[in-house]
Amino acid sequence: MISTAPRRADLRVVRIIKCLRMLQGACYSVDDLAARLSVSRRTVYRDLRLLGAAGVPVVRRMADRGLHVPPAPL
């Protein structure tokens, strides 16, 4: 029988894409991301490492420690 429940890996991919889209639109702290994605800070750091390994430039603003992804050059 085919299960319709999402697998853990599927949920992770969806969460990482949500994180990427959030960071493309605004700056967030790790705490804000954790709260909005309903995960721990540790999970957010893991997801950010995966984005970085995939070549996504996650930038930290020094003034407020906000994270964001700058627009891609055309």
Protein Blocks (a to p, Z undefined) as FASTA:
>chain_A
ZZfbdcfklmmmmmmmmmmmmmmmmccdfklmmmmnopafklmmmmmmmmmmnopacddd
fklopacdddddZZ
